[in-house]
């Protein structure tokens, strides 16, 4: 965990006081809505279909047990007893009254949490690997650099009014768990000749114009990270379109200019500033590194006897197979908590669950929790010998559904049930799909399959990069759903292919099931995953079955 | 000053004016008796473009009570009941179509007891 210093704590307190004053002035009629709206957005406050929504930033997805309890308390005291974890590692509260928002923010600020950089045309909360600091395949902990970016980007005076929002993601592992290729800037940390640096990609993004980011620098030394980002942001801020909101993201600029021309502009700007004040020297990095309090893990051996014995239980073994990942430290494991129980809205957790998870994090995981962009939670530091006991307790609070990475581990936006931008409902479709695919043995046999649902073309449910993607559209006041196949959000990211006309709400679950049955019929063996089969076969056999007359 | 172009409004049938209440964001409708109501059944209904524009003028003049006012189509039942005429407005009027996550965990219940 990064520990905020006095400056950060004072800044948050001042920000809450400032927002409290703004809310009071708005309620008194001293500020009109046009004046107030950008101020509330700068604090993560949206006005949705039914109420105000507070989006709370979880920097690079890392939470302490104390912070999670504070969120539970906010959910209970100011909201309706639950929160929704998002695809950007944040949490949203859906029902907070405007007059109570400053109090909720004050409570969150007490534990170093806020809504800054979760809204508006600024540099948003940097996201990263939920397994950061723990993953067996990690080169270095990417959270150090995410924190460096946070300190540089928060209230950056030059980048407060960008053409559009700007999202950065970092991965430092062989397997990209941060979907960096579909971010405005993607940073892949790796080492070259013993030196730490980044492959830099720009112009990725989903929404109505999905693009995979293009690499514009193969290796950027770590000391140049901020100056290079500043050069990218300047190039975008000056050249990005402000005349059309649908063409204002950096991906459009990169696409229209071409990645090479864009890179040349960035390099020219960078040449002017690379040796200036933004150079990251060792002392600066060490100062930030020193404020990360990482747990002192016990020295343990892998595969303790208690775990081996527990694996004889098929239920535990099934959960272990998809919810437990290898750790960089012997005798430890990374545990994913599924927030996707059958029939429930993906990513939601009740206040009671949050409190219980915080208690379990304290008891079994050094008090640390992560939020994954798949809308699940992760305990990054669990002793393998504790896994059986932890599993029993996770089951008791409903977060041990053995579906992590499987078809019912659905990413879904809030959709038309909550969102003022949506055209169709996402949650009911997700619920029906989890009910159709409720059998643990069946979904384990289907294997790894990412199913993502968005309720509109803004693509908050990342449907473009789902192995199966579902996009809700509205036609003459009826909900229809387009299906895409073959998308991927990992290091070999690709945009899914639309397979045909949109299907009705009543048909969509059956169509998905036919796609799955096609895969089961045509796979070479259970070892060939759904996405591998789609890549080998192309989409035609799937289309034929999905749309076959019945 | 509003430009003449902005004064054009196409409506396809009976229309109400809806917004979100400033204080809590709740869905409200401009009332037939003045002010705002949280019951669509008591909303003021405009039948012509001019009538709806007049309602919108009233709504926009009261942005310290309700914000983001816009016209929304409704259906009038044989008995005079007013119902939203599209899915989005039905959801706004009725709330999410899915059950909200609830339920006290056994452990929390025990703690409370």
Interface residues (C-beta under 8 A of the other chain):
Chain A: X26 X27 X29 X32 X33 X47 X48 X49 X50 X51 X52 X80 X81 X82 X97 X98 X99 X344 X345 X348 X349 X350 X352 X353 X355 X356 X396 X397 X398 X416 X417 X418 X425 X427 X428 X431 X474 X477 X478 X479
Chain B: X20 X22 X23 X24 X25 X26 X27 X63 X64 X67 X68 X85 X86 X87 X88 X91 X92 X95 X96 X97 X98 X100 X101 X102 X103 X104 X105 X106 X107 X108
